[in-house]
Amino acid sequence: MGSIRGPTVLAARGLSKVYRMGDFDVVALRDVDLDLAESELVVLFGPSGSGKSTLLNILGGLDVPTSGSVRYRDHDLGAANESQLTRYRREHVGFVFQFYNLIPSLTARENVALVTDLADDPMDPEEALALVGLRERLDHFPAQLSGGEQQRVAIARAVAKRPELLLCDEPTGALDFSTGRVVLSVIDRVNRELGTTTVLITHNAPIAAMADRVVRLADGRIKSDERNAARVRPEDVAW
Amino acid sequence: MVSALHRKLLRDLTRLRGQVLAIALVVASGIASYVAMQSAYESLRESSERYYGDNRMPHVFVHLERAPEAVRGRLEAIPGVATIETRLFETLLLPMPGLNEPAVGQLVSLPPGGVPALAALHVRAGRLPEPGRADEVVVLEAFAKAHGIGLGGKLPAVLNGVRRDLSVVGLALSPEFVYSGTASSPFSDERRNGVIWMDREAIAPAFRMEGAFDDAVFALQPGATERAVTDAIDRVLAPYGGLGAVGRDRQGSALMLETELTQLSSYASVVPAVFLAVAAFLVNVVLSRLVMLQRAQIATLRAVGYRAIAIGMHYVELVGTIVVLGALAGSALGAWMGSAMMSIYEPYFRLPRLDYLLSPAIVVKAVIVSVVAALAGALQAVRSVLALAPAEAMRPEAPARYQPSLLERIGLGRLFGDAGRMVLRELTRRPLRTALSVFGIAISVSIVIMARVKDDAIAVVRELELGEAHREDLLIAFRRPLPDAAEREIAHLPGVISTEPGRTVPVRARRGHVFRDVALVGHPAKPSLRRVLEWPLREVALADDGVVLTDALAEILGVRVGDAVELEVFQGDRRTITARVSGLSYEMIGMTAHATLPTVHRLLGEEGGITEVMAKTDPAHEKELDRRLAELPTVAAVVRPASLRESFDKQTGGVLIVTTIVLTLFGATIAVAIVYNNARIALSTRSRDLATLRVLGFTRAEISAVLLGEMAATVLLALPLGLLMGHGLMVLVAETSKMETFRFPAAVSAPTLGFAVAVTVVAALVSALIVRRRLDHLDLVGVLKARE
């Protein structure tokens, strides 16, 4: 499957991003080109400050580039205004963050329902939670769940609306090894079973083995963009 | 050298400026109201005390029918009496050009030489009348000014039925007439209430009072018991038609002044206490949040060797700075408001000098009290700082625990969407804080209601005592009781449409050893003009064999409907009868007993006789009627309720608008401060949740609904509570400023409730808009990258 490339979902050309930090300009991205194909699982890999998160945020419509263009199918994200970006996120993108970002006052089921209430053709919250193996923890509040469970709720929340794009920013960063592996399995399963185009940021090299494609960033530039010959199952990944 | 901790203090203050400002404003409002009212109280008290002292304000006053001057010796001999002044004290008509009905004048005699032993005049211009000159008069300054009469001018007066033009030789003030009003016209109106002073020898013949007196005032020896002296005076004067001696606390002018002072000191304690309680609550909320946010900083400070107590002090200083700033600003504002109150008082209280005094003690006390209040609010947060172990403080605080709210547990959860559930659980997670917020906003609602307390009370007075109770166009009071035929005479005057007789008799109402000297008013069995009412508005029926007492009088005597009360008549053979209390009436001013005319006549042992006639009149004949009434020697006073209403409106208007505006602003300040602070804290606690929702695709409006929904829910809960509390506060203020002969009802009108709700909702909306702007600039990426 890894070697077959589907139609392009997202296309970035000449992306640059400059942040103004006090009196200095910090260049986070320099002239980046990237295409994402349907159903691909891409790992963005690189050291801290290499621009991974900036790129992911721009792809997800959380941020806009200083220059360059991003197109999602026939939409130009670079030219989109605030409310168009909100609609893009609402309809097409699922996010998973390092620190889960669940709403503490809502139960697992309700956190997922937050998204399904907004979507056109969502899964049942129960179905999404079953997908991440949390069928038994539907009515628990975040404070009653372990870190790994919270991250799985976050993944369920991200995928429940059947997004075309799943963007994960260091989803295992706050988790221990074995819990992290469970979370990665869930992401892998979602990608395989739902065909969701997935971008996963990590700075753990071994994780790259589970991707179709590995894009390495350093200093705001793409250093390499390689296709894995075969995807390793997350259960077999060790770091 | 500014220490690093002090720099942090300054930066924290700058960063928190919105919340700092909100707390400081609440403190400033409380302190301003305290400083203004307390300093106005002290200034008015001080100025009047000094005046009373300098001009020898009497301690005891008594009016009687007529006693020979020889009785004076017996009064002087009463143990406890230091000084006595006997005099003539007459009511007369002053037919001033420019007034429809004649003004009511009070004539007070001056001894030969013009300087009485007691109640000396303060001559502002001109001189005292020369002995023996029956045409020279000293006039109350305010009355002369209101009519544009200067020294050498002429004053028209009807002396015992004969009109004369008197020469004005002096303008004066008197400690007895600081607030001038008469029994028939209790509202100060400098145009309609005149006081004049004339030489006693010269005017005595006009009143057939040669060698006699009908009024006496007394100064008491230090340590004398007022009650013992008044009892003795009453015994001596009983055969001479004594109307009951009263102390200063029941003398018209002194009573009105005391009423104002009592109200001021009542407000000066209630209002600031409310503000400072709110300030303490806000300090608690803001500081707790700040300490939570600064856990890592506190830990770092502890790690590098600061002692816990030094860090605790740091936060105390933070709060102290805010509060002292607020208190100083409030003191300055209060001083300004206090002196403004003085200039409002000036026309009403005629004192030679009404100096505004702001004693430093007031400001010092204000600052100390506000600091104490704030420290009480800060206590909990500072204690949590002290208790924080350095290592523990380095770790982030444990995530908040939530649970389904009660409403959801009883199965109503379905009614709420996600946003609704979030709001609900957030509110129930910290029930105490939610309760305090609701309570605080309710306080602001109640303060706005209180801002209009007097407007509503005054509307009641206007409707009740100046309206429904007096449907007559004209009240004609006679100098002495006349046969019933006098009513027919009045009825035949031009322009008189209908009439109703009345008989007013001074009596002493007694139950056991408690008594009060009041007016017993006789009405027709079914009066249609002057009526006896209760509040809420309803006519009280007069029973044939009973008396209706004002509820104030009944309260003092400790009687209820059905009980018996003794009435001693200050007239004729001074007989005493026992009557049954058949009902209670509501009157804001004065104490009165009401009965049917036959009952009053039976009490007096007379066949008939009336002292006043109420009349409906035709406005077309007003001038002619007034002229004819002025010619009748038997007429002592003519009162038009419409004129009373006019002077009442004029008097109450200015003061009311100022208090209403100031208290409304203060109330709104509290609402803004609480709603804004809560929203800011909710924003800072929950920016992560809100950013998450934005990332998930929620629009700005949708996340605003989550945050502002919390505010809206708090305000909605607070409104009904605030309306209840406002009513309670009105009752409290009405109770604390109640005096024997003055009270106002705790009436809250619908427009007042609407106004209070509107002010609070607008204040909340303004705060919501400010926070909404911040919500629009939420840094999605920044918030999400940060660890909780």
Interface residues (C-beta under 8 A of the other chain):
Chain A: S53 N57 G60 L62 D63 E82 S83 T86 R87 R89 R90 E91 V93 F95 F97 F99 N101 L102 I103 P104 S105 L106 T107 E110 A113 L114 V115 D117 L118 F141 P142 A143 R157
Chain B: A398 P399 A400 R401 Y402 Q403 P404 G417 D418 R421 M422 R425 E426 R429 R688 D689 A691 T692 L693 R694 V695 L696 G697 F698 T699 R700 L780 V781 L784 K785 R787 E788
